[in-house]
Amino acid sequence: MWKACYLWLIIIFLVGTVEAGVPKTIHYQGKLVATTGSVPDGTIIGTFSVWNADTGGSKLWEESQAVQLSQEGLFSVILGKQTPIDLPFDTGY
């Protein structure tokens, strides 16, 4: 009997551990080019947001962070580091 209880405790612990380990972040990479065609470099403040539609719609999440640009305007950020993305990842945004 105690073996069955022990087994259930292990299963409950593992399920809780797996559920708690899912990050609420998105790794995003891009290239920033000005409307004039020039490529900025250095550090800028970027504001990123998630909307529920391509045009119009509602803003579901937003975060601003310092973004380091390469000489080619390339950048890589982890969205959700400051404001966790508390959205289900089961649909397109």
ABEGO torsion letter per residue (X at the ends): XAAAAAAAAAAAAAAAAAAAABBBBBBBBBBBBBAAGBBBBEBBBBBBBBBABABEEBBABBBBBBBBBBAAGBBBBBBGAABBBBBBAABBX
